[in-house]
Amino acid sequence: MKRVLVGLIGANIQKSLSPALQEDACVAAGMHGHYHLMDLDVLTGRSLNSLLDAVRATGFAGVNVTYPCKEAVLPLLDEVSAEARQIGAVNTVTIDRNGRTAGYNTDRIGFRRAFEDAIGRGAIVGKTALLVGAGGAGRAVSFALFDLGIDVLFVHDKDADRAHRLACTLVSQFGVGRSKAVTEVESALFSAAGLVNATPVGMVGMPGIPIALGGIQARHWVADVIYTPLETELVAGVRAKGCKVMGGAGMCVHQAAESFRLFTGHSPDIHRMRRTFAEAAALRDKTLAEAG
């Protein structure tokens, strides 16, 4: 039986469901897989570069990378796909038999497919939206929104320079007037059809709401990339307002499926992945509730 060793590098990842998804996909493909978590909050003092060296030397087929590594990993790789280079962020790294690394971005296709499933292209085509968070996840989401047919994207980040850089990138790719960095969220929401949270605010370990709920109305759709917990304070708050919402589960499953294909060459059963995600999430949430 073929053995596959893969993993995840990032901060605050102990509750990740990626091990369940990737290991079950290996079982379904007739392989023995292990998915190893490398949490920067636990492995204090270890650099991203040293961890990449370690997984390369250990024979990993690849790793996913998440916050705060999606942009920092680019210059450390031997090659980067054209799509990931366009986005400016990588979340999947493959390692060949010679130890050569290649970076890809599966967040873009993951968000796009999840949005189509949960909200639908009709909610975004030719319209304006607000993106909160211009980091690695936000960069991938922004390109996915343009794939879906958005007209104008407002970008907000607590780091105004980072928001400006992403907006400039989008303008260079899609044309003048197609994106703008904003500091006033409520005024941006006035002309927006919906918003996406691509910050880590709201995760277990990083509680809170990334923006005030006051400017959000029932007419807005709201998407959150976070899936730990499945329903963040933001999602719960806007659901109570009557908004159409999308949590991070669908994006997680779709990006994991594409990562698995890159790691192994096999396309997984997406319906099985969804079932595995639901079962693993239920077990995780039960454990969290009992611990609390």
Secondary structure, DSSP 8 states (H G I E B T S, - for coil): --EEEEEEEESS-TT-SHHHHHHHHHHHTT-EEEEEEEETTTSTT--HHHHHHHHHHHT-SEEEE-TT-TTTTGGGSSEE-HHHHHHT---EEEE-TT--EEEE--HHHHHHHHHHHHT-GGGTTT-EEEEE--SHHHHHHHHHHHHTT-SEEEEE-SSHHHHHHHHHHHHHHH-TTSEEE-S-HHHHHHT-SEEEE-SSTTBTTB-S-SS-STT--TT-EEEE---SSSS-HHHHHHHHTT-EEE-SHHHHHHHHHHHHHHHHS----HHHHHHHHHHHHHHHHHHHHHH-
